[in-house]
């Protein structure tokens, strides 16, 4: 059994490693967890003793195979609970993150595997993030940021990189949902805002910041 704090650290370290592809340093982890660097150092020493991470004060730290396996399990639980809350309890995708943060600490593998079967083995959570299977394997994603594409490109909205309630509420406000087909009509030269065409609806304009938080995949061939 691992403490809630240890699990939060494992998940944060895993995400930082995925984002940077590099060894994680204390200050980055402290920022991700919104805590003081000294507190991070104390916890890392304890986690190193449990062989969850390899830690060198001068270089930083990374997850061991054991730590990585645990982190993926936490992510799996979190994302499955988000699917359950949205699909079965009718919560909005902007409401479920904090609740799933609490539920992810239930460590019964049998419960999570049954939940997975009940939900039909979903491949992604309500935000488009991939859900690892029972063996800890993620489905490969071909998603890219909307902000990297050019005028005239058509694509499908597949996920987000910003999970904040304010961002998700904004997308609801402009009626932009996962699965929507998007065409980039124009990218404004002045502020790099995007004018998007949406199937069967009027075009909308979003900022470059918004475009940099939206993940898309290629439009399937017809």
Helices and strands as residue ranges (DSSP letters): H 4-20, H 26-33, H 37-49, E 53-56, E 60-63, H 65-89, H 96-103, H 109-118, E 144-145, G 146-148, E 154-160, H 165-173, E 181-187, E 194-198, E 204-206, H 208-211, E 214-218
